[in-house]
Amino acid sequence: MKCNSMRSQLLSVIENEANHKSVGMKCNSMRKYKKIILFYAILLATATPVSAQDPVFSQFYASPLQLNPALTGTAEAPVFHLNYRNQWPNLNQAYATYAASFSQLSKQLNSGFGVSVLADVAGNGIYNATQIGLSYAYNLQFNENMYFRTGLEANFVNKRLAWDKLIFLDQLNVETGAFDANGNLNQTGEARPVENINYFDFGFGGLLHTRYIYGGVAIKHLNAPKEGFFRFNNLDGELPLRITFHAGGQIPLGEYNKIKKKTFLSPNILFTKQRQFQQLNLGAYAQHESFFGGIWFRHTFSNADAVILMAGYEMTYLKIAYSYDLTVSGLGVNSGGAHEISLILNFERKNKGTNYNDCLNLFR
């Protein structure tokens, strides 16, 4: 079956699923395969030029190496970031993303060095991606209060498709579902793709900051690596550039010193574009002594997507936060929204506070 025809039929199944309508099959047979078909339709939809390819954390400030390589090594001591995201959990574990990173600044070299790992699991293991990367940033000081950081990243990426776990429309029978009367899986006429691909991926970023404000730009996939499981021509599966702009600041709200932790408000904006897909996150992060929280609104320009609520707690060396994406798009609350947990270990936190305002504080 041609891809356009298959995609149309699968998207029709999505519509029926969303409205809890029957597709003319016995309930007990169809129910077991709806979510597999639904995932495959999502996979097809995200392979088109109108959708983003990369996972983006709602707590983008808690995964700085995934956001911008220029944020590598913003502290002289070792800093570890751990992230977990579960998106649309009601759709058979549609997307689960894990990330871990380490970075540290070498003051003698004015340079930051980092290592990161990212794992993306979709469709309850049907589609898996693993990324291992190295990043480097150079810190240039213009004057006492203005700095410019530039960063590079190199990643090795492996992506795997569990083809045998997929169920296609031409395998479904009205009476027996995806299996024949003898319990054997029905054959499909779909062409079998490559199931395991590897490639290198490179990115670049820049960040300008003072004590109170920052602004950065990151460009991912500079070498336009090919990640398609089907290769019909030289352009198929080419990963498009992802351009991200992010900015923010830190506004002190009270007196603080080395004994008492600061109270501040940090408004932030993130805009990312990948081909026709665009996303805007707009909101604020606030902290009072050990407690912090935030609220953001995410819009994809074609529709309002989600309200993001976050709360966390900071100890001497540790910050831990939880956020929930309240879906306001057409997908609705039935998707389960998204849960996200972040943990930051920063061994530079020798004092309870600081008398120096630092707009990059939320990244570490």
Number of C-alpha atoms within 10 A of each C-alpha: 12 8 10 10 9 17 18 13 14 22 18 15 21 19 13 14 16 15 9 9 10 12 13 9 15 14 12 11 17 20 13 12 17 18 21 21 20 24 25 21 22 18 16 16 16 13 17 11 15 13 15 21 17 11 14 15 20 23 23 18 22 24 26 21 30 24 23 30 31 29 32 32 29 24 22 16 15 16 23 22 22 19 22 20 25 21 21 22 18 15 18 16 19 23 22 23 21 19 22 21 23 22 26 21 23 16 12 6 9 14 21 26 20 23 20 22 20 20 19 20 20 21 24 17 17 19 21 20 19 19 20 18 20 21 26 24 27 21 24 14 14 9 8 8 10 15 16 18 23 24 24 21 25 20 21 15 20 17 20 18 19 13 13 8 12 14 22 19 18 14 16 21 16 12 16 17 22 23 16 15 10 7 9 9 14 17 14 15 10 14 9 11 12 13 14 14 15 16 13 17 20 19 21 22 23 21 23 19 21 19 17 17 19 21 18 22 22 23 21 26 20 14 14 17 18 19 19 18 17 13 14 9 7 8 11 14 19 15 24 19 18 21 19 21 20 22 17 22 25 24 18 18 13 9 11 17 13 12 11 15 18 22 19 21 19 21 19 20 17 21 18 20 19 20 15 9 16 19 20 20 23 18 18 18 21 20 22 16 16 16 15 21 18 19 19 22 19 22 19 17 11 10 12 16 22 21 19 23 18 19 18 18 17 18 14 15 15 16 21 18 20 18 21 23 24 19 21 16 14 12 13 15 14 13 19 19 21 21 19 21 22 24 22 23 19 23 15 14 16 10 13 17 16 16 13 11 16 18 21 21 13 17 17 23
